[in-house]
């Protein structure tokens, strides 16, 4: 909250400060009373602007928090759904293993591409002299990223998962 207020004051002081509207007031006023009146109006506008800006920033933070809670709730629901399928007595073999089959497919494609690229670099696989392999390398990098995500999912640290689950639970209970 203090950071939001400080950001709002910094923005307002930059707009209404010595280099901004105050300089304009000095150049268009002729009497002290006129200048004091305009400065008072400016101060009121500045205060209203600060309050509105702070309210908008606070509302944005609330919306960001709600979005994060919704994301965590979706993650928790997906985990719960997956565990219910695994524990079910009536679920088919395919229902229980489709995620693992997809993982196996991803690693098979990744492994095949790795072997192909290594064989091509060692000149065991003949490639055209002017062949452009940038497309193959682009696909390979994408498959590598997906394979690493799968690997992190299955072999990630249990402590990190435990901390995430605690955070999800605490946010869900609020």
N, C-alpha and C positions, 0 to 999 in steps of 0.2 A: 504494500500500500504506500509506503514511504517513497519507494522508487517511482511509482506512478505519479505521485504528487510532485516529486522533484523533476521528473521529465516534463510534466505539464508546466511547472513554473519556468523551467529553462526555455521552453518553446515560447511561452507568453512573454518572457523578458526579452527574448530576441526580437519579437515582433513589436512590442510596445516600448522597448528600452530607449536609451539615449540616441541610438543611431536610427530609430524608426520614427514612429508617429510623434514622439516628443520633439524631435528636431523640426518636424513640420509645424507643430503648434507654435514653436518659437518664431518661425518665419512668417506666420500669418496673423499673429496677435499684435495689437498695438498697446493695450493697457494691461496693468497687472490683474485687474478684476476679470478681464476677459480670459487671460491666460490661466488664472486660478479656476475659473468656471470650466474651461475646456480640460484642464488637468484633472478636475474632480470627475467630470464625465468620462474621461479616458480611464481613470482608476476604477470606476464602476464597471465599465465595459471589460476592462482587463480582469477584474475579479469574476465577472460572469463567465468570461471566456475560460478562465482557469477552472472554474467549477464544472462547466460543460465538458471541457477536455478531460478532466479527471474522471468524470462520470462515464464518458465514452471509453476511456482506456480501461476502466474497471469492468465495464460491460464486456469489452473484448476479452479480458482475462477470464471472466466467468464463462464466456462461450468457448474459449480455448480449453478450459478445464472440463466442461461438459463434453466436448468432442473427445478429449483424452479418456474420460470415463466411459464413453460409448465404445471406443476402440478396445479398451481393456475388458469391457463386458462381452464384446463379440469374441475376443480371444478366449475368455473363460468359457463361454458357451461352446465354442468349437472344441476346446479340450474336454469339456464335460460330455459332449456328444460323442467324441471319439472314444472316450473311456466307457461309455454306456454300450457302444457297439461292441467293443472288445470283451466286455463282461457278459453280454447277452448270450443266452443259450440257444436262441432261435435264429440268430444272425447267420447268414451263409458264410462259407469260406471266402468267397470273393469280397463280400462286404467287409470282412475282418482284415483282408489282406490287400485291398486295392491300393492303399497308400504305399505299402511296401513294394508292390509290383511297379508302381510309378517310380519309386526311388531306384529300384533295380534297373528299370529302363533308362533313367537319366544317367546312372553310373555306367551302364553298358555303352550308351552313345558317347559319353565323355571318354571312356577308356578306349573305344575304337578310334575316336578322333585323335587321341593322344598318341596311340600306336601309329596311326597313319602319318601324322606330322613328324614323329621321330624318324620313321622309315624314310619319309621324303627328305628330311634333312641329312640323313646318312646315305642318301642316294641309292637306297634299296628299291624305292618306288620311283619310277621314271616320271618326271614332270616335264611339261613343255618348257623350253628355255624362257619364253616370254610370258609364262603363266603368271597371272596375278592371284596371289593367295591371300590377299587382304580380306576377301569375303569369307574364306574358310577360317581365317584367324579371328574375324569378328564373331562368327557363329561359335567358334571354339571358346572365346572369352565369355560369351553369354552362357554356354553350357557349363563352363567352369564355375561361374558365379552361382548358377542354380545348384550344381553339385555340392558346392561348399555350403550353401544354405541348408541342403538336406543333411550333410554331414554334421553341421553345427546343431541341427535340430535333434539328431539321434545321439550325438556324442558330446553335446554341450555340457557344461558343468552343472551338476545337480544343485550346487549352492546358489548359482545365479538363478536357476529356475525356482528354487525355494524362495529366494528374495522377491522374485517377480510375483509369485503366487501370493506371498504375504501382502505385497503392495496392491494386487488386484483385490484381495479379500478386504483390506482396509478401506479401499475406495468404494467397494460395493456395499460395505456396511455403514457408510456415512450417509 
